[in-house]
Amino acid sequence: QVQLVESGGGLVQAGGSLRLSCAASGTIFRITDMGWYRQAPGKQRELVATFTAGGSANYADSVKGRFTISRDNAKNTVYLQMNSLKPEDTAIYYCNAEVFTLKTWSYNYWGQGTQVTVSS
């Protein structure tokens, strides 16, 4: 039904920057929340940033001031600009979106994940 396609991950030196993109496609009536989560080895998946349909952005304390989430509703795409990257940012980053395929039918979709590795 709905696919989330991610891009932008890779290997970067500490202090560098990466920009992640995630585009939703398929049978979409409306998308409410979109955001990014990450999971490091041996750790629980955690929130990085979310962006609601109403334009409200939220960030984890660990990335606040360094990461910026943005959204293009016309393209059903969410972005994550990551600056001043640190080794502790190393993780698999997952795109997430709550999608209504019908007026009253919604489901949380996840992307396949993209690896971000930050070297010391």
C-alpha positions, 0 to 999 in steps of 0.5 A: 500500500504505502512505501517510505523510501529513504536516502542520504545515509552514509559515513561522515567524519565527526563535525560533518553533515548529512541530509536524510530524505524520506518520500512516501508513496502509494495509496494516501488519503492524508499523512499526519505525523512524519518523523525520524527515529534511530537505533544504535546497536544494543539500544532501543529505538528512540525518537530523533525528530517529528513534524506534525501536519500542523507544522509543529517540530519536536526534537530529542534533547540529544540532537536539539540545536544540531538537527533540523526536520522539515517537510514538503507536504505536496511531495509527501516528503520529510527531511532531516538535516544533521549538522555537527555530527558526533560519533554517538549519532551513529545508528540506523535511522528510520523514517516513520509516517502515520498515513490515512489510506481512508478517512478513518483508517490509519497506520504507522509505516516505517522505512527500511532504515539507512545507516549513518556512521560518524567517525571520530 
